[in-house]
Amino acid sequence: MTPLAWTLALPIRAYRAIFSPWVGHNCRYDPTCSAYILEALDKHGGIKGLWLSIRRVARCHPWGGMGVDDVPD
């Protein structure tokens, strides 16, 4: 993982450790948004991983889709 990707992953890891157990698992997609973000940052680095993450979170709304949405290669 690049240093930029590692830095961008810190808030996601904090969210998963602190808030995720309280909020519950109500994600419409599999893998969850936080797991998707961590995988995108790990696979594609900071810039492209951030772009893929923003696109994924933008799709997560009541009128969006659902189901399996893996990180593209």
mmCIF file of the N, C-alpha and C atoms, coordinates in Angstrom:
data_MODEL
# 
_entry.id   MODEL 
# 
loop_
_atom_site.group_PDB 
_atom_site.id 
_atom_site.type_symbol 
_atom_site.label_atom_id 
_atom_site.label_alt_id 
_atom_site.label_comp_id 
_atom_site.label_asym_id 
_atom_site.label_entity_id 
_atom_site.label_seq_id 
_atom_site.pdbx_PDB_ins_code 
_atom_site.Cartn_x 
_atom_site.Cartn_y 
_atom_site.Cartn_z 
_atom_site.occupancy 
_atom_site.B_iso_or_equiv 
_atom_site.pdbx_formal_charge 
_atom_site.auth_seq_id 
_atom_site.auth_comp_id 
_atom_site.auth_asym_id 
_atom_site.auth_atom_id 
_atom_site.pdbx_PDB_model_num 
ATOM 1   N N  . MET A 1 1  ? 0.857   -1.174 0.000   1.00 0.00 ? 1  MET A N  1 
ATOM 2   C CA . MET A 1 1  ? 0.000   0.000  0.000   1.00 0.00 ? 1  MET A CA 1 
ATOM 3   C C  . MET A 1 1  ? 0.896   1.227  0.000   1.00 0.00 ? 1  MET A C  1 
ATOM 4   N N  . THR A 1 2  ? 0.581   2.166  -0.863  1.00 0.00 ? 2  THR A N  1 
ATOM 5   C CA . THR A 1 2  ? 1.371   3.393  -0.953  1.00 0.00 ? 2  THR A CA 1 
ATOM 6   C C  . THR A 1 2  ? 1.153   4.246  0.293   1.00 0.00 ? 2  THR A C  1 
ATOM 7   N N  . PRO A 1 3  ? 2.073   5.159  0.585   1.00 0.00 ? 3  PRO A N  1 
ATOM 8   C CA . PRO A 1 3  ? 1.895   6.013  1.766   1.00 0.00 ? 3  PRO A CA 1 
ATOM 9   C C  . PRO A 1 3  ? 0.610   6.847  1.719   1.00 0.00 ? 3  PRO A C  1 
ATOM 10  N N  . LEU A 1 4  ? 0.246   7.340  0.538   1.00 0.00 ? 4  LEU A N  1 
ATOM 11  C CA . LEU A 1 4  ? -1.001  8.101  0.415   1.00 0.00 ? 4  LEU A CA 1 
ATOM 12  C C  . LEU A 1 4  ? -2.208  7.214  0.696   1.00 0.00 ? 4  LEU A C  1 
ATOM 13  N N  . ALA A 1 5  ? -2.202  6.016  0.139   1.00 0.00 ? 5  ALA A N  1 
ATOM 14  C CA . ALA A 1 5  ? -3.314  5.087  0.373   1.00 0.00 ? 5  ALA A CA 1 
ATOM 15  C C  . ALA A 1 5  ? -3.388  4.701  1.846   1.00 0.00 ? 5  ALA A C  1 
ATOM 16  N N  . TRP A 1 6  ? -2.243  4.497  2.474   1.00 0.00 ? 6  TRP A N  1 
ATOM 17  C CA . TRP A 1 6  ? -2.218  4.142  3.888   1.00 0.00 ? 6  TRP A CA 1 
ATOM 18  C C  . TRP A 1 6  ? -2.803  5.270  4.731   1.00 0.00 ? 6  TRP A C  1 
ATOM 19  N N  . THR A 1 7  ? -2.473  6.512  4.390   1.00 0.00 ? 7  THR A N  1 
ATOM 20  C CA . THR A 1 7  ? -2.997  7.674  5.114   1.00 0.00 ? 7  THR A CA 1 
ATOM 21  C C  . THR A 1 7  ? -4.504  7.804  4.914   1.00 0.00 ? 7  THR A C  1 
ATOM 22  N N  . LEU A 1 8  ? -4.968  7.578  3.690   1.00 0.00 ? 8  LEU A N  1 
ATOM 23  C CA . LEU A 1 8  ? -6.401  7.669  3.419   1.00 0.00 ? 8  LEU A CA 1 
ATOM 24  C C  . LEU A 1 8  ? -7.179  6.539  4.087   1.00 0.00 ? 8  LEU A C  1 
ATOM 25  N N  . ALA A 1 9  ? -6.528  5.415  4.341   1.00 0.00 ? 9  ALA A N  1 
ATOM 26  C CA . ALA A 1 9  ? -7.199  4.274  4.968   1.00 0.00 ? 9  ALA A CA 1 
ATOM 27  C C  . ALA A 1 9  ? -7.355  4.438  6.480   1.00 0.00 ? 9  ALA A C  1 
ATOM 28  N N  . LEU A 1 10 ? -6.598  5.329  7.097   1.00 0.00 ? 10 LEU A N  1 
ATOM 29  C CA . LEU A 1 10 ? -6.680  5.497  8.558   1.00 0.00 ? 10 LEU A CA 1 
ATOM 30  C C  . LEU A 1 10 ? -8.082  5.851  9.060   1.00 0.00 ? 10 LEU A C  1 
ATOM 31  N N  . PRO A 1 11 ? -8.771  6.840  8.463   1.00 0.00 ? 11 PRO A N  1 
ATOM 32  C CA . PRO A 1 11 ? -10.127 7.126  8.950   1.00 0.00 ? 11 PRO A CA 1 
ATOM 33  C C  . PRO A 1 11 ? -11.103 5.963  8.754   1.00 0.00 ? 11 PRO A C  1 
ATOM 34  N N  . ILE A 1 12 ? -10.917 5.203  7.691   1.00 0.00 ? 12 ILE A N  1 
ATOM 35  C CA . ILE A 1 12 ? -11.790 4.059  7.437   1.00 0.00 ? 12 ILE A CA 1 
ATOM 36  C C  . ILE A 1 12 ? -11.561 2.990  8.491   1.00 0.00 ? 12 ILE A C  1 
ATOM 37  N N  . ARG A 1 13 ? -10.301 2.744  8.824   1.00 0.00 ? 13 ARG A N  1 
ATOM 38  C CA . ARG A 1 13 ? -9.997  1.770  9.872   1.00 0.00 ? 13 ARG A CA 1 
ATOM 39  C C  . ARG A 1 13 ? -10.548 2.223  11.219  1.00 0.00 ? 13 ARG A C  1 
ATOM 40  N N  . ALA A 1 14 ? -10.457 3.525  11.502  1.00 0.00 ? 14 ALA A N  1 
ATOM 41  C CA . ALA A 1 14 ? -11.013 4.056  12.749  1.00 0.00 ? 14 ALA A CA 1 
ATOM 42  C C  . ALA A 1 14 ? -12.529 3.895  12.776  1.00 0.00 ? 14 ALA A C  1 
ATOM 43  N N  . TYR A 1 15 ? -13.191 4.178  11.656  1.00 0.00 ? 15 TYR A N  1 
ATOM 44  C CA . TYR A 1 15 ? -14.640 3.992  11.565  1.00 0.00 ? 15 TYR A CA 1 
ATOM 45  C C  . TYR A 1 15 ? -15.016 2.540  11.834  1.00 0.00 ? 15 TYR A C  1 
ATOM 46  N N  . ARG A 1 16 ? -14.288 1.613  11.223  1.00 0.00 ? 16 ARG A N  1 
ATOM 47  C CA . ARG A 1 16 ? -14.600 0.190  11.398  1.00 0.00 ? 16 ARG A CA 1 
ATOM 48  C C  . ARG A 1 16 ? -14.381 -0.257 12.837  1.00 0.00 ? 16 ARG A C  1 
ATOM 49  N N  . ALA A 1 17 ? -13.396 0.319  13.515  1.00 0.00 ? 17 ALA A N  1 
ATOM 50  C CA . ALA A 1 17 ? -13.101 -0.085 14.883  1.00 0.00 ? 17 ALA A CA 1 
ATOM 51  C C  . ALA A 1 17 ? -14.038 0.558  15.901  1.00 0.00 ? 17 ALA A C  1 
ATOM 52  N N  . ILE A 1 18 ? -14.438 1.815  15.659  1.00 0.00 ? 18 ILE A N  1 
ATOM 53  C CA . ILE A 1 18 ? -15.194 2.563  16.669  1.00 0.00 ? 18 ILE A CA 1 
ATOM 54  C C  . ILE A 1 18 ? -16.689 2.591  16.370  1.00 0.00 ? 18 ILE A C  1 
ATOM 55  N N  . PHE A 1 19 ? -17.078 3.032  15.184  1.00 0.00 ? 19 PHE A N  1 
ATOM 56  C CA . PHE A 1 19 ? -18.485 3.294  14.897  1.00 0.00 ? 19 PHE A CA 1 
ATOM 57  C C  . PHE A 1 19 ? -19.235 2.118  14.275  1.00 0.00 ? 19 PHE A C  1 
ATOM 58  N N  . SER A 1 20 ? -18.584 1.327  13.476  1.00 0.00 ? 20 SER A N  1 
ATOM 59  C CA . SER A 1 20 ? -19.258 0.252  12.768  1.00 0.00 ? 20 SER A CA 1 
ATOM 60  C C  . SER A 1 20 ? -19.977 -0.740 13.689  1.00 0.00 ? 20 SER A C  1 
ATOM 61  N N  . PRO A 1 21 ? -19.404 -1.130 14.826  1.00 0.00 ? 21 PRO A N  1 
ATOM 62  C CA . PRO A 1 21 ? -20.152 -2.041 15.712  1.00 0.00 ? 21 PRO A CA 1 
ATOM 63  C C  . PRO A 1 21 ? -21.451 -1.439 16.241  1.00 0.00 ? 21 PRO A C  1 
ATOM 64  N N  . TRP A 1 22 ? -21.505 -0.119 16.407  1.00 0.00 ? 22 TRP A N  1 
ATOM 65  C CA . TRP A 1 22 ? -22.718 0.527  16.919  1.00 0.00 ? 22 TRP A CA 1 
ATOM 66  C C  . TRP A 1 22 ? -23.746 0.757  15.831  1.00 0.00 ? 22 TRP A C  1 
ATOM 67  N N  . VAL A 1 23 ? -23.290 1.082  14.635  1.00 0.00 ? 23 VAL A N  1 
ATOM 68  C CA . VAL A 1 23 ? -24.199 1.405  13.541  1.00 0.00 ? 23 VAL A CA 1 
ATOM 69  C C  . VAL A 1 23 ? -24.882 0.147  13.020  1.00 0.00 ? 23 VAL A C  1 
ATOM 70  N N  . GLY A 1 24 ? -24.169 -0.939 13.004  1.00 0.00 ? 24 GLY A N  1 
ATOM 71  C CA . GLY A 1 24 ? -24.738 -2.174 12.491  1.00 0.00 ? 24 GLY A CA 1 
ATOM 72  C C  . GLY A 1 24 ? -24.313 -2.421 11.062  1.00 0.00 ? 24 GLY A C  1 
ATOM 73  N N  . HIS A 1 25 ? -24.768 -3.520 10.504  1.00 0.00 ? 25 HIS A N  1 
ATOM 74  C CA . HIS A 1 25 ? -24.385 -3.910 9.151   1.00 0.00 ? 25 HIS A CA 1 
ATOM 75  C C  . HIS A 1 25 ? -25.608 -3.797 8.244   1.00 0.00 ? 25 HIS A C  1 
ATOM 76  N N  . ASN A 1 26 ? -25.813 -2.603 7.719   1.00 0.00 ? 26 ASN A N  1 
ATOM 77  C CA . ASN A 1 26 ? -26.978 -2.340 6.871   1.00 0.00 ? 26 ASN A CA 1 
ATOM 78  C C  . ASN A 1 26 ? -26.578 -1.945 5.462   1.00 0.00 ? 26 ASN A C  1 
ATOM 79  N N  . CYS A 1 27 ? -25.441 -2.408 5.005   1.00 0.00 ? 27 CYS A N  1 
ATOM 80  C CA . CYS A 1 27 ? -24.956 -2.017 3.685   1.00 0.00 ? 27 CYS A CA 1 
ATOM 81  C C  . CYS A 1 27 ? -25.752 -2.742 2.599   1.00 0.00 ? 27 CYS A C  1 
ATOM 82  N N  . ARG A 1 28 ? -26.013 -2.038 1.501   1.00 0.00 ? 28 ARG A N  1 
ATOM 83  C CA . ARG A 1 28 ? -26.772 -2.596 0.387   1.00 0.00 ? 28 ARG A CA 1 
ATOM 84  C C  . ARG A 1 28 ? -25.894 -3.464 -0.511  1.00 0.00 ? 28 ARG A C  1 
ATOM 85  N N  . TYR A 1 29 ? -24.605 -3.276 -0.424  1.00 0.00 ? 29 TYR A N  1 
ATOM 86  C CA . TYR A 1 29 ? -23.674 -3.972 -1.297  1.00 0.00 ? 29 TYR A CA 1 
ATOM 87  C C  . TYR A 1 29 ? -22.823 -4.963 -0.517  1.00 0.00 ? 29 TYR A C  1 
ATOM 88  N N  . ASP A 1 30 ? -22.272 -5.912 -1.258  1.00 0.00 ? 30 ASP A N  1 
ATOM 89  C CA . ASP A 1 30 ? -21.310 -6.840 -0.686  1.00 0.00 ? 30 ASP A CA 1 
ATOM 90  C C  . ASP A 1 30 ? -20.067 -6.774 -1.560  1.00 0.00 ? 30 ASP A C  1 
ATOM 91  N N  . PRO A 1 31 ? -18.924 -6.441 -1.076  1.00 0.00 ? 31 PRO A N  1 
ATOM 92  C CA . PRO A 1 31 ? -18.522 -6.146 0.291   1.00 0.00 ? 31 PRO A CA 1 
ATOM 93  C C  . PRO A 1 31 ? -19.050 -4.790 0.755   1.00 0.00 ? 31 PRO A C  1 
ATOM 94  N N  . THR A 1 32 ? -18.997 -4.575 2.047   1.00 0.00 ? 32 THR A N  1 
ATOM 95  C CA . THR A 1 32 ? -19.472 -3.308 2.605   1.00 0.00 ? 32 THR A CA 1 
ATOM 96  C C  . THR A 1 32 ? -18.641 -2.160 2.050   1.00 0.00 ? 32 THR A C  1 
ATOM 97  N N  . CYS A 1 33 ? -19.148 -0.953 2.195   1.00 0.00 ? 33 CYS A N  1 
ATOM 98  C CA . CYS A 1 33 ? -18.452 0.214  1.652   1.00 0.00 ? 33 CYS A CA 1 
ATOM 99  C C  . CYS A 1 33 ? -17.061 0.376  2.266   1.00 0.00 ? 33 CYS A C  1 
ATOM 100 N N  . SER A 1 34 ? -16.936 0.167  3.566   1.00 0.00 ? 34 SER A N  1 
ATOM 101 C CA . SER A 1 34 ? -15.623 0.335  4.187   1.00 0.00 ? 34 SER A CA 1 
ATOM 102 C C  . SER A 1 34 ? -14.643 -0.735 3.709   1.00 0.00 ? 34 SER A C  1 
ATOM 103 N N  . ALA A 1 35 ? -15.102 -1.964 3.541   1.00 0.00 ? 35 ALA A N  1 
ATOM 104 C CA . ALA A 1 35 ? -14.224 -3.016 3.020   1.00 0.00 ? 35 ALA A CA 1 
ATOM 105 C C  . ALA A 1 35 ? -13.853 -2.725 1.570   1.00 0.00 ? 35 ALA A C  1 
ATOM 106 N N  . TYR A 1 36 ? -14.789 -2.212 0.791   1.00 0.00 ? 36 TYR A N  1 
ATOM 107 C CA . TYR A 1 36 ? -14.526 -1.845 -0.603  1.00 0.00 ? 36 TYR A CA 1 
ATOM 108 C C  . TYR A 1 36 ? -13.455 -0.763 -0.672  1.00 0.00 ? 36 TYR A C  1 
ATOM 109 N N  . ILE A 1 37 ? -13.572 0.246  0.175   1.00 0.00 ? 37 ILE A N  1 
ATOM 110 C CA . ILE A 1 37 ? -12.611 1.350  0.171   1.00 0.00 ? 37 ILE A CA 1 
ATOM 111 C C  . ILE A 1 37 ? -11.217 0.841  0.510   1.00 0.00 ? 37 ILE A C  1 
ATOM 112 N N  . LEU A 1 38 ? -11.104 0.027  1.541   1.00 0.00 ? 38 LEU A N  1 
ATOM 113 C CA . LEU A 1 38 ? -9.792  -0.496 1.913   1.00 0.00 ? 38 LEU A CA 1 
ATOM 114 C C  . LEU A 1 38 ? -9.192  -1.350 0.794   1.00 0.00 ? 38 LEU A C  1 
ATOM 115 N N  . GLU A 1 39 ? -10.015 -2.156 0.146   1.00 0.00 ? 39 GLU A N  1 
ATOM 116 C CA . GLU A 1 39 ? -9.523  -2.988 -0.950  1.00 0.00 ? 39 GLU A CA 1 
ATOM 117 C C  . GLU A 1 39 ? -9.131  -2.135 -2.157  1.00 0.00 ? 39 GLU A C  1 
ATOM 118 N N  . ALA A 1 40 ? -9.914  -1.108 -2.467  1.00 0.00 ? 40 ALA A N  1 
ATOM 119 C CA . ALA A 1 40 ? -9.594  -0.234 -3.598  1.00 0.00 ? 40 ALA A CA 1 
ATOM 120 C C  . ALA A 1 40 ? -8.291  0.516  -3.347  1.00 0.00 ? 40 ALA A C  1 
ATOM 121 N N  . LEU A 1 41 ? -8.089  0.992  -2.136  1.00 0.00 ? 41 LEU A N  1 
ATOM 122 C CA . LEU A 1 41 ? -6.849  1.687  -1.809  1.00 0.00 ? 41 LEU A CA 1 
ATOM 123 C C  . LEU A 1 41 ? -5.658  0.741  -1.874  1.00 0.00 ? 41 LEU A C  1 
ATOM 124 N N  . ASP A 1 42 ? -5.854  -0.493 -1.446  1.00 0.00 ? 42 ASP A N  1 
ATOM 125 C CA . ASP A 1 42 ? -4.773  -1.463 -1.468  1.00 0.00 ? 42 ASP A CA 1 
ATOM 126 C C  . ASP A 1 42 ? -4.417  -1.881 -2.897  1.00 0.00 ? 42 ASP A C  1 
ATOM 127 N N  . LYS A 1 43 ? -5.428  -2.096 -3.739  1.00 0.00 ? 43 LYS A N  1 
ATOM 128 C CA . LYS A 1 43 ? -5.199  -2.549 -5.113  1.00 0.00 ? 43 LYS A CA 1 
ATOM 129 C C  . LYS A 1 43 ? -4.686  -1.443 -6.028  1.00 0.00 ? 43 LYS A C  1 
ATOM 130 N N  . HIS A 1 44 ? -5.266  -0.249 -5.903  1.00 0.00 ? 44 HIS A N  1 
ATOM 131 C CA . HIS A 1 44 ? -5.038  0.792  -6.905  1.00 0.00 ? 44 HIS A CA 1 
ATOM 132 C C  . HIS A 1 44 ? -4.264  2.004  -6.400  1.00 0.00 ? 44 HIS A C  1 
ATOM 133 N N  . GLY A 1 45 ? -3.912  2.041  -5.138  1.00 0.00 ? 45 GLY A N  1 
ATOM 134 C CA . GLY A 1 45 ? -3.178  3.189  -4.626  1.00 0.00 ? 45 GLY A CA 1 
ATOM 135 C C  . GLY A 1 45 ? -4.109  4.308  -4.196  1.00 0.00 ? 45 GLY A C  1 
ATOM 136 N N  . GLY A 1 46 ? -3.511  5.433  -3.825  1.00 0.00 ? 46 GLY A N  1 
ATOM 137 C CA . GLY A 1 46 ? -4.269  6.527  -3.229  1.00 0.00 ? 46 GLY A CA 1 
ATOM 138 C C  . GLY A 1 46 ? -5.205  7.256  -4.164  1.00 0.00 ? 46 GLY A C  1 
ATOM 139 N N  . ILE A 1 47 ? -4.741  7.625  -5.333  1.00 0.00 ? 47 ILE A N  1 
ATOM 140 C CA . ILE A 1 47 ? -5.541  8.486  -6.212  1.00 0.00 ? 47 ILE A CA 1 
ATOM 141 C C  . ILE A 1 47 ? -6.689  7.714  -6.861  1.00 0.00 ? 47 ILE A C  1 
ATOM 142 N N  . LYS A 1 48 ? -6.378  6.627  -7.559  1.00 0.00 ? 48 LYS A N  1 
ATOM 143 C CA . LYS A 1 48 ? -7.438  5.856  -8.210  1.00 0.00 ? 48 LYS A CA 1 
ATOM 144 C C  . LYS A 1 48 ? -8.329  5.168  -7.166  1.00 0.00 ? 48 LYS A C  1 
ATOM 145 N N  . GLY A 1 49 ? -7.739  4.700  -6.064  1.00 0.00 ? 49 GLY A N  1 
ATOM 146 C CA . GLY A 1 49 ? -8.526  4.081  -5.004  1.00 0.00 ? 49 GLY A CA 1 
ATOM 147 C C  . GLY A 1 49 ? -9.504  5.059  -4.384  1.00 0.00 ? 49 GLY A C  1 
ATOM 148 N N  . LEU A 1 50 ? -9.069  6.311  -4.214  1.00 0.00 ? 50 LEU A N  1 
ATOM 149 C CA . LEU A 1 50 ? -9.968  7.341  -3.687  1.00 0.00 ? 50 LEU A CA 1 
ATOM 150 C C  . LEU A 1 50 ? -11.103 7.612  -4.663  1.00 0.00 ? 50 LEU A C  1 
ATOM 151 N N  . TRP A 1 51 ? -10.793 7.681  -5.967  1.00 0.00 ? 51 TRP A N  1 
ATOM 152 C CA . TRP A 1 51 ? -11.825 7.913  -6.971  1.00 0.00 ? 51 TRP A CA 1 
ATOM 153 C C  . TRP A 1 51 ? -12.855 6.785  -6.988  1.00 0.00 ? 51 TRP A C  1 
ATOM 154 N N  . LEU A 1 52 ? -12.383 5.538  -6.943  1.00 0.00 ? 52 LEU A N  1 
ATOM 155 C CA . LEU A 1 52 ? -13.304 4.397  -6.919  1.00 0.00 ? 52 LEU A CA 1 
ATOM 156 C C  . LEU A 1 52 ? -14.161 4.418  -5.650  1.00 0.00 ? 52 LEU A C  1 
ATOM 157 N N  . SER A 1 53 ? -13.574 4.824  -4.543  1.00 0.00 ? 53 SER A N  1 
ATOM 158 C CA . SER A 1 53 ? -14.295 4.885  -3.268  1.00 0.00 ? 53 SER A CA 1 
ATOM 159 C C  . SER A 1 53 ? -15.393 5.936  -3.301  1.00 0.00 ? 53 SER A C  1 
ATOM 160 N N  . ILE A 1 54 ? -15.075 7.087  -3.864  1.00 0.00 ? 54 ILE A N  1 
ATOM 161 C CA . ILE A 1 54 ? -16.080 8.158  -3.968  1.00 0.00 ? 54 ILE A CA 1 
ATOM 162 C C  . ILE A 1 54 ? -17.239 7.702  -4.848  1.00 0.00 ? 54 ILE A C  1 
ATOM 163 N N  . ARG A 1 55 ? -16.924 7.051  -5.975  1.00 0.00 ? 55 ARG A N  1 
ATOM 164 C CA . ARG A 1 55 ? -17.980 6.544  -6.857  1.00 0.00 ? 55 ARG A CA 1 
ATOM 165 C C  . ARG A 1 55 ? -18.856 5.525  -6.145  1.00 0.00 ? 55 ARG A C  1 
ATOM 166 N N  . ARG A 1 56 ? -18.245 4.658  -5.355  1.00 0.00 ? 56 ARG A N  1 
ATOM 167 C CA . ARG A 1 56 ? -19.007 3.617  -4.641  1.00 0.00 ? 56 ARG A CA 1 
ATOM 168 C C  . ARG A 1 56 ? -19.931 4.240  -3.601  1.00 0.00 ? 56 ARG A C  1 
ATOM 169 N N  . VAL A 1 57 ? -19.424 5.157  -2.794  1.00 0.00 ? 57 VAL A N  1 
ATOM 170 C CA . VAL A 1 57 ? -20.246 5.779  -1.760  1.00 0.00 ? 57 VAL A CA 1 
ATOM 171 C C  . VAL A 1 57 ? -21.370 6.593  -2.396  1.00 0.00 ? 57 VAL A C  1 
ATOM 172 N N  . ALA A 1 58 ? -21.115 7.207  -3.549  1.00 0.00 ? 58 ALA A N  1 
ATOM 173 C CA . ALA A 1 58 ? -22.157 7.968  -4.243  1.00 0.00 ? 58 ALA A CA 1 
ATOM 174 C C  . ALA A 1 58 ? -23.281 7.065  -4.741  1.00 0.00 ? 58 ALA A C  1 
ATOM 175 N N  . ARG A 1 59 ? -22.986 5.809  -5.030  1.00 0.00 ? 59 ARG A N  1 
ATOM 176 C CA . ARG A 1 59 ? -24.020 4.864  -5.475  1.00 0.00 ? 59 ARG A CA 1 
ATOM 177 C C  . ARG A 1 59 ? -24.845 4.309  -4.323  1.00 0.00 ? 59 ARG A C  1 
ATOM 178 N N  . CYS A 1 60 ? -24.424 4.516  -3.127  1.00 0.00 ? 60 CYS A N  1 
ATOM 179 C CA . CYS A 1 60 ? -25.089 3.931  -1.965  1.00 0.00 ? 60 CYS A CA 1 
ATOM 180 C C  . CYS A 1 60 ? -26.178 4.882  -1.458  1.00 0.00 ? 60 CYS A C  1 
ATOM 181 N N  . HIS A 1 61 ? -27.324 4.852  -2.106  1.00 0.00 ? 61 HIS A N  1 
ATOM 182 C CA . HIS A 1 61 ? -28.468 5.666  -1.714  1.00 0.00 ? 61 HIS A CA 1 
ATOM 183 C C  . HIS A 1 61 ? -29.734 4.835  -1.924  1.00 0.00 ? 61 HIS A C  1 
ATOM 184 N N  . PRO A 1 62 ? -30.856 5.284  -1.401  1.00 0.00 ? 62 PRO A N  1 
ATOM 185 C CA . PRO A 1 62 ? -32.073 4.465  -1.456  1.00 0.00 ? 62 PRO A CA 1 
ATOM 186 C C  . PRO A 1 62 ? -32.510 4.072  -2.868  1.00 0.00 ? 62 PRO A C  1 
ATOM 187 N N  . TRP A 1 63 ? -32.188 4.871  -3.879  1.00 0.00 ? 63 TRP A N  1 
ATOM 188 C CA . TRP A 1 63 ? -32.597 4.557  -5.236  1.00 0.00 ? 63 TRP A CA 1 
ATOM 189 C C  . TRP A 1 63 ? -31.486 3.875  -6.025  1.00 0.00 ? 63 TRP A C  1 
ATOM 190 N N  . GLY A 1 64 ? -30.375 3.587  -5.370  1.00 0.00 ? 64 GLY A N  1 
ATOM 191 C CA . GLY A 1 64 ? -29.246 2.924  -6.024  1.00 0.00 ? 64 GLY A CA 1 
ATOM 192 C C  . GLY A 1 64 ? -29.457 1.428  -6.100  1.00 0.00 ? 64 GLY A C  1 
ATOM 193 N N  . GLY A 1 65 ? -28.446 0.761  -6.601  1.00 0.00 ? 65 GLY A N  1 
ATOM 194 C CA . GLY A 1 65 ? -28.539 -0.682 -6.743  1.00 0.00 ? 65 GLY A CA 1 
ATOM 195 C C  . GLY A 1 65 ? -28.203 -1.407 -5.453  1.00 0.00 ? 65 GLY A C  1 
ATOM 196 N N  . MET A 1 66 ? -28.075 -2.707 -5.585  1.00 0.00 ? 66 MET A N  1 
ATOM 197 C CA . MET A 1 66 ? -27.671 -3.537 -4.460  1.00 0.00 ? 66 MET A CA 1 
ATOM 198 C C  . MET A 1 66 ? -27.072 -4.812 -5.020  1.00 0.00 ? 66 MET A C  1 
ATOM 199 N N  . GLY A 1 67 ? -26.408 -5.567 -4.177  1.00 0.00 ? 67 GLY A N  1 
ATOM 200 C CA . GLY A 1 67 ? -25.833 -6.827 -4.613  1.00 0.00 ? 67 GLY A CA 1 
ATOM 201 C C  . GLY A 1 67 ? -24.322 -6.819 -4.480  1.00 0.00 ? 67 GLY A C  1 
ATOM 202 N N  . VAL A 1 68 ? -23.676 -7.663 -5.265  1.00 0.00 ? 68 VAL A N  1 
ATOM 203 C CA . VAL A 1 68 ? -22.226 -7.791 -5.212  1.00 0.00 ? 68 VAL A CA 1 
ATOM 204 C C  . VAL A 1 68 ? -21.601 -6.726 -6.099  1.00 0.00 ? 68 VAL A C  1 
ATOM 205 N N  . ASP A 1 69 ? -20.657 -5.974 -5.542  1.00 0.00 ? 69 ASP A N  1 
ATOM 206 C CA . ASP A 1 69 ? -19.964 -4.915 -6.270  1.00 0.00 ? 69 ASP A CA 1 
ATOM 207 C C  . ASP A 1 69 ? -18.492 -4.983 -5.877  1.00 0.00 ? 69 ASP A C  1 
ATOM 208 N N  . ASP A 1 70 ? -17.740 -5.799 -6.596  1.00 0.00 ? 70 ASP A N  1 
ATOM 209 C CA . ASP A 1 70 ? -16.327 -5.967 -6.281  1.00 0.00 ? 70 ASP A CA 1 
ATOM 210 C C  . ASP A 1 70 ? -15.493 -4.839 -6.878  1.00 0.00 ? 70 ASP A C  1 
ATOM 211 N N  . VAL A 1 71 ? -14.306 -4.660 -6.321  1.00 0.00 ? 71 VAL A N  1 
ATOM 212 C CA . VAL A 1 71 ? -13.364 -3.656 -6.826  1.00 0.00 ? 71 VAL A CA 1 
ATOM 213 C C  . VAL A 1 71 ? -12.856 -4.137 -8.185  1.00 0.00 ? 71 VAL A C  1 
ATOM 214 N N  . PRO A 1 72 ? -12.906 -3.270 -9.222  1.00 0.00 ? 72 PRO A N  1 
ATOM 215 C CA . PRO A 1 72 ? -12.416 -3.687 -10.537 1.00 0.00 ? 72 PRO A CA 1 
ATOM 216 C C  . PRO A 1 72 ? -10.899 -3.878 -10.523 1.00 0.00 ? 72 PRO A C  1 
ATOM 217 N N  . ASP A 1 73 ? -10.422 -4.716 -11.425 1.00 0.00 ? 73 ASP A N  1 
ATOM 218 C CA . ASP A 1 73 ? -8.975  -4.941 -11.520 1.00 0.00 ? 73 ASP A CA 1 
ATOM 219 C C  . ASP A 1 73 ? -8.276  -3.856 -12.288 1.00 0.00 ? 73 ASP A C  1 
# 
